[in-house]
Amino acid sequence: MNLTAVINQLRTYCLPLGGRVGGAADFDTGIETVVQITDPVTGGLVYPVAVVIPLADDAADNSLTGGGELSQIVTETVGVIVEFDASVDRRGQGAVSQVEAMKYSLFAALLNWQINPPRADRGRGLYYAGGELVTFDRARLFWTFRFSFDALVTDADGFIISGDPLTDVKTTVTFDAPNVIPIIIDDHQ
């Protein structure tokens, strides 16, 4: 899935994040580089912030049988990891109570969004795939919200052989030796 497109969508339509969204290859890299945003006036960290990371790329079996044709659904999943301020309540209860409101703000920005319309299976956009606690400490709580997209992969996405296909091959192999039976090759037997 195109992480940059997801980040831009969140920066534009998820108002509680205030544009504080970045991307990374994994959670550890993201929290070291993306989520360390400070207020220029107070010098304190600004919350909430989010990092978008790739999570999974799961392929279903080919739904067409025989004939060498391909129709396959690939479920692409990204994680939107939101960092909440947990410094007021070191048990994390105050921070985790913000998760539901953030979830619905993310829904407003991402659910049914057509990230890649030509590839969408049955025209379906992004959908919610679940969420869970990543970790928390005395100052921060990290929660992952997973969003998925079902991409349709067909023959048109694969390798296209140039030239004419080898079909209807028929030949007879004969030998100059006497008493040898000719070999007949017919691919339609």
Buried (B, 14 or more C-beta within 10 A) or exposed (E): BEBEEBBEBBBEBBEBBEEBBBBBEEBEEBBEEBBEBEEEEEEEBBBBBBBBBBBEEEEEEEEEEEEEEBEBBBBBBBBBBBBBBBBEBEEBEBBBEBBEEBBEBBBEBBEEBEBBEEBBBEEEBBBBBEBEEBEBEEBBBBBBBBBBBBBBBEEEEEEEEEEEEEEEEEEEEEEEEEEEEEEEEEEEE
